[in-house]
Amino acid sequence: MKPLVPIPQRRRVLLGVAFFILFVALWSAATFGGWVSPTFLADPLKMVRAGITLIAEHGFAGDIGMTVWRVLGGFVIAAVIAVPLGVAMGAYKPVEAFFEPFVSFARYLPASAFIPLLILWAGIGEAQKLAVIFIGSFFQLVLMIAVSVGNTRRDLVEAAYTLGAGDAGVVRRVLLPSAAPEIAEILRLVLGWAWTYVIVAELIGASSGIGHMITDSQALLATDQIIFGIIVIGLIGLVSDLLFKRLNQWLFPWASLK
């Protein structure tokens, strides 16, 4: 191994799969070997059986669909507003000076702390859960996108002005194409954070969703169901992350040449 030296894609996949195999092997050894009580950690087979029962008899597939809808809904709303605002902050210093103090302040506020207020303002319906995801994603997106746009190479901007481009042309033809691959990566990363916010939102005042199932399972000490719910979240996140990454590579093939 050498620092920063890439490896073939096949080897990368094999190493990634190997970690999951090792993880399941250690989990199996700890549970089947009696090192951990089933009350605290269910074994893999019991977890799989519990998952099949949840999907076949308790409508867990509907809970998964509801959680995915909430994540995408809150995240898309946040992205639609955050991307243009972040671009404006990165491109125009007066806009940055106006918004950055509040955005920097707000991004340190935990989204979960707003849940009591959001329940008072919006009730316990879908609006409250979407608002939690929005708050958790929006301010992070704005600041990260502004930094990405603001880091555009100055020589490219000066060259555009030299060739006769106006202010709007510089933003459209220099700043956006330069920052677009990094903005796409920022969206991919923050989408992962949105999953943590939706589970927090569903732990309180929800009648459906993966978080709701986990809360009910906690009351029953059903660690097999809890683990299955956590693994489902991880699998959905992994698939969405890989799809997002492939989409970014297709949209911005020049980014891999940097």
Secondary structure, DSSP 8 states (H G I E B T S, - for coil): --TT----HHHHHHHHHHHHHHHHHHHHHHHHTTSS-TTT---HHHHHHHHHHHHHHS-HHHHHHHHHHHHHHHHHHHHHHHHHHHHHHHH-HHHHHHHHHHHHHHTTS-GGGGHHHHHHHHTTSHHHHHHHHHHHHHHHHHHHHHHHHHTS-HHHHHHHHHTT--HHHHIIIIIHHHHHHHHHHHHHHHHHHHHHHHHHHHTSS-SSSHHHHHHHHHHTT-HHHHHHHHHHHHHHHHHHHHHHHHHHHHH-GGGGG-
